[in-house]
Amino acid sequence: MRRHLLSLIVLVVAVVLLGLALPGLRMPPAATAPEAAGHRPEAGATGNQTAATAQTGDIQPYFSRRDDPRGAVLAALGSVRSSAVVAMYTFTDHDLAAALIAAQRRGAAVSVYLDRSQAAQKVSVARELVQAGVPVRISSNRHIMHNKFAVLDGATVITGSYNWTHAASQDNDENLLVMHRADMAQSYTRRFTELWSAWDPALTEALKSPLGPSRRPEYN
């Protein structure tokens, strides 16, 4: 009897000791790798990134003296098929003027709206455009018509600080945006229509005559 009691006590002690040892034998949960936790994509992140990429893909920025904004404008004008409207504060780049004239000869409807300063500048392309048959109007704003934009084929907008001059391309720090956005093209076209109706008939008519010899020094 005493032997059985001793065996029972030993068994109970063994069970207690085993119970105390079990927590230490349990495997810890697998740790999440820090790099995986930090880079886990959120729900829908892939779709949002695609949409953002698609949106920014419709707009190309160019910066003078680093990129080639002039080349971007020339390329865009070279692909014009149906229409081109231009509102420009200073327009002295003859190559860009030639590209507009070429677009008109391809059958595109071209219109150019310029600041009042262009009526008296010898280096302005205003008279060159008029002689080629391109409709040109001079702003009636007594201050400054400072817009610098073009809408091509009702779908592409070119805008920014960039005047269509060689100085803007070679010397100045300028920016240019080419936006292939129909909604933006509609907004800019509406504004161009408003500007086109606010013109100075006398200065516009003067573009048909050459400038007199006594003029202040010109700049490009």
C-alpha positions in Angstrom: 0.0 0.0 0.0 2.8 2.3 1.0 4.5 1.4 -2.3 1.4 2.3 -4.4 1.1 5.6 -2.5 4.7 6.5 -3.3 4.2 5.7 -7.0 1.1 7.9 -7.1 3.0 10.8 -5.5 5.8 10.4 -8.0 3.2 10.4 -10.9 1.5 13.6 -9.6 4.9 15.4 -9.2 5.8 14.3 -12.7 2.6 15.7 -14.2 3.0 19.0 -12.3 6.6 19.3 -13.6 5.5 18.5 -17.1 2.8 21.2 -17.0 5.3 23.7 -15.8 7.6 22.9 -18.7 5.0 23.0 -21.5 4.8 26.8 -21.9 8.5 26.9 -22.5 8.1 24.3 -25.2 5.5 26.2 -27.2 6.8 27.6 -30.5 6.6 31.4 -30.8 4.5 32.8 -33.7 6.4 33.5 -36.9 7.7 37.0 -36.9 6.8 39.3 -39.8 9.8 40.4 -41.7 10.2 44.2 -41.3 10.8 44.8 -44.9 7.7 42.8 -45.8 5.6 44.8 -43.3 6.9 48.1 -44.5 6.3 47.4 -48.3 3.0 45.5 -48.1 0.7 47.1 -50.8 -2.5 48.5 -49.6 -5.8 47.3 -51.1 -6.2 48.8 -54.5 -2.7 50.4 -54.6 -1.9 48.8 -58.0 -5.0 50.2 -59.6 -4.4 53.7 -58.2 -0.9 53.7 -59.4 -2.0 52.7 -62.9 -4.6 55.5 -63.0 -2.0 58.1 -61.8 0.5 57.0 -64.4 -2.1 57.2 -67.1 -3.0 60.8 -66.0 0.5 62.1 -65.8 1.3 60.4 -69.2 -1.1 63.0 -70.8 1.2 65.9 -69.8 4.8 66.4 -70.8 6.8 69.2 -69.1 9.8 70.8 -70.8 12.3 73.3 -69.3 14.5 75.6 -71.4 18.3 75.2 -71.2 17.8 71.7 -70.0 15.2 70.1 -72.3 14.1 71.1 -75.8 10.8 73.0 -75.6 11.3 74.5 -79.0 11.7 71.0 -80.5 8.5 69.9 -78.7 6.5 72.8 -80.2 7.9 72.2 -83.7 7.0 68.5 -83.5 3.5 69.3 -82.3 2.9 71.9 -85.0 4.3 69.5 -87.6 1.5 67.0 -86.8 -1.4 69.5 -86.9 -4.2 68.2 -89.2 -7.3 70.3 -88.7 -6.7 73.4 -86.6 -4.3 75.5 -84.6 -5.1 78.6 -82.5 -2.3 80.5 -80.9 -2.4 83.3 -78.3 1.2 84.6 -77.7 2.6 87.6 -75.9 5.9 87.6 -78.0 6.2 85.7 -81.2 9.6 86.1 -83.0 10.6 82.5 -83.9 10.5 82.3 -87.6 10.7 78.5 -87.7 7.6 78.2 -85.5 5.9 80.7 -87.8 6.9 78.6 -90.8 5.4 75.5 -89.1 2.1 77.3 -88.7 2.1 78.4 -92.3 2.9 74.9 -93.4 0.0 73.6 -91.3 -2.4 76.1 -93.0 -1.1 75.0 -96.4 -1.9 71.4 -95.4 -5.5 72.5 -94.9 -5.6 73.3 -91.2 -7.5 76.4 -89.9 -4.9 78.6 -88.2 -5.5 81.7 -86.2 -2.9 83.8 -84.2 -3.7 86.4 -81.5 -0.9 88.7 -80.4 -0.1 91.3 -77.8 -0.1 95.0 -79.0 3.7 95.1 -78.8 3.9 92.8 -81.8 2.4 95.4 -84.1 5.5 97.6 -83.8 8.2 95.0 -83.4 10.4 94.5 -86.5 11.4 91.0 -85.3 7.8 89.9 -84.7 6.5 87.3 -87.1 3.1 89.0 -87.3 3.6 90.5 -90.7 5.2 87.3 -92.0 2.1 85.4 -91.0 -0.3 88.0 -92.5 1.6 87.9 -95.8 1.2 84.1 -95.9 -2.5 84.4 -95.4 -2.7 83.4 -91.8 -5.4 85.3 -89.9 -3.8 87.4 -87.2 -5.4 89.8 -84.7 -3.8 92.2 -82.3 -5.1 92.5 -78.7 -7.2 95.5 -77.7 -5.9 95.2 -74.1 -4.2 98.5 -73.3 -2.0 96.7 -70.8 -0.5 93.3 -71.7 -2.0 90.3 -73.4 0.3 87.9 -71.5 -1.2 84.6 -72.6 1.2 82.0 -74.1 -0.8 79.0 -75.3 -1.8 77.1 -78.4 -4.6 74.6 -79.0 -3.9 72.0 -81.7 -6.6 69.9 -83.4 -8.9 70.6 -80.5 -7.1 68.1 -78.4 -3.6 69.3 -77.5 -2.7 72.3 -75.4 0.8 73.9 -75.3 1.3 76.5 -72.6 3.7 77.8 -69.9 6.0 80.7 -69.5 7.6 80.0 -72.8 7.2 82.7 -75.4 7.8 81.6 -79.0 11.2 83.2 -79.3 14.8 82.1 -79.7 15.6 83.8 -76.4 13.1 81.6 -74.5 14.8 78.6 -76.0 18.4 79.5 -75.6 18.8 82.1 -72.9 15.9 82.3 -70.5 14.7 79.9 -67.8 11.3 78.9 -69.1 8.8 76.1 -68.7 6.5 74.5 -71.2 3.6 72.0 -70.9 2.2 69.9 -73.7 -1.1 68.5 -72.6 -3.0 65.9 -74.6 -6.2 66.5 -72.8 -9.5 67.2 -74.6 -11.1 68.8 -71.5 -8.2 71.3 -71.2 -8.3 71.9 -75.0 -12.0 72.9 -74.7 -11.3 75.4 -71.9 -8.4 77.0 -73.7 -10.4 77.1 -77.0 -13.2 78.9 -75.2 -10.7 81.5 -73.9 -9.1 81.9 -77.3 -12.6 82.6 -78.8 -13.1 85.3 -76.1 -9.8 86.9 -76.8 -10.2 86.7 -80.6 -13.4 88.8 -80.3 -11.5 91.5 -78.2 -9.2 92.8 -81.0 -7.9 96.1 -82.1 -9.0 96.7 -85.7 -6.5 99.5 -86.4 -3.4 97.7 -85.2 -4.5 94.6 -86.9 -5.0 96.4 -90.2 -1.6 98.0 -89.7 0.0 94.6 -90.0 -0.7 94.7 -93.8 1.8 97.6 -94.1 5.6 97.5 -93.5 7.0 99.2 -90.4 8.6 102.6 -90.8 12.4 103.0 -90.5 12.5 104.9 -87.2 11.8 102.4 -84.5 13.3 101.7 -81.1 15.9 98.9 -80.9 14.2 95.5 -81.1 14.7 92.4 -79.0 14.1 88.7 -79.6 
